[in-house]
């Protein structure tokens, strides 16, 4: 998530990006068909964003619109069309919602 971690025992979660600078490799943590974590190799351009599921849409204390994602991120001033259960393409460096995919039955 854009933070350098040197601890080998630090936990990673679903859709987290793991970058290894010595080899220049980037991986995204996904699930396989049996529910186990899988290291999926990605390109450097893909390592700059993260797909997040919207769990809550609300307004903050001063009336600012805010969304909360599945991994605990809080994104301020999202697109007003983003609703609960939508998927947001989150830029890791700026923590802004770049794009979104509407939740529809069958997606």
HELIX and SHEET records of a PDB file:
HELIX    1   1 UNK A   46  UNK A   48  5                                   3    
SHEET    1   A 3 UNK A  17  UNK A  20  0                                        
SHEET    2   A 3 UNK A  25  UNK A  31 -1                                        
SHEET    3   A 3 UNK A  37  UNK A  42 -1                                        
SHEET    1   B 5 UNK A  74  UNK A  76  0                                        
SHEET    2   B 5 UNK A  65  UNK A  69 -1                                        
SHEET    3   B 5 UNK A  49  UNK A  59 -1                                        
SHEET    4   B 5 UNK A  87  UNK A  91 -1                                        
SHEET    5   B 5 UNK A  96  UNK A 101 -1                                        
END                                                                             
